[in-house]
């Protein structure tokens, strides 16, 4: 133990691990593992992980998107994001792909803003958020379908986005964490930003690749 405020990796002996439900996007996995003197069984969402992009222009405006999300029955404000579902694709390349596919933008400058686990008690999903600047339009418009077909975009001042989070006008977790992290980072002159290709030890499926 140290005085540093940091999460600890804590490997346990997994006695069995089985997919109990195969879903269209992700699965439900059941693990039995040793913890202390006990053998514990837990089910959780087995997720690919995802990346998200806080795209910011030269006036500290951030690009938001509104998209339909069926589990909550709402079109909520978000930031561009997507699954890491291409085998072998690095997270930053995935983020660049998602930015182009969702909002037809490319960015010249990529920095690591924050990492977090969505719901560590019931899912192994982890999110990496990048700050993307130096934005320009792609050469062509991506052909979007399904829920992405009617994405709405809006540029919002960073402070406006933070106010919307604090007044509970928006509730998307990735958007909330990203804009609050960005406001705190800006107050520190962006000195805490990381390299875009930094290792990602919190991602359970990428640890062996870092």
C-alpha positions, 0 to 999 in steps of 0.5 A: 500500500502507498499513499498515492491515490491509484487503482490497484490491479488485483489478479485472481485465480479464475476457476471457470469462465463461460459465455452464458448469453451471446448477444448481437453486440456483446455477451454475458459472461459468468466467471467463478474465481477464488477471492480470499477463502471463498469461491465466487461466481459473478455474471457481467457484460463482456465488452470490447471496450470503446473510445470517445473523442472530445473534438475541440475547435480553436474557440474551446467549443466542443462538438456534440452529437444527438443520437437515439439510444434504445435502452433509455428510450431517448435521443441524448447528447453525446460525443463521438464514440465507438466500439473497439471491435476491429481485431488488432486495431489500436485505440487511437486509430479506432478513435480516428476512424470513429471521428471520421465515420460519425461526424466527417472530421479528421484531427491533426492533434490527438491527446489522451484526456481520461480513462474510466470504467463504465460500471465495474460491478457489472461490466468490464467495459472501459472507455478511453477519451481523447482530446482531438484538435486541429480539425478539418473536414474529411474529403467525403461524407460517410454513409451512416445507417440505423441509429446513426442515420439521423445524428444531430450535431452541435458546437457548444462552448466547453463551459456551456457543456459543463453547465448542462452537466451540472444542471442535469440537462444532459446525462450521458456518462461519457459526455459528462466525464469528458467535459468535466475532465477537459474543464479541469485540464484547461484550468491546469493549462492542459499539463495533465494530457497524455500521449495518444498512444499511452498504454491502457492497463485498465483495459482487460483485453489490451493488457498483454498488448501494452 
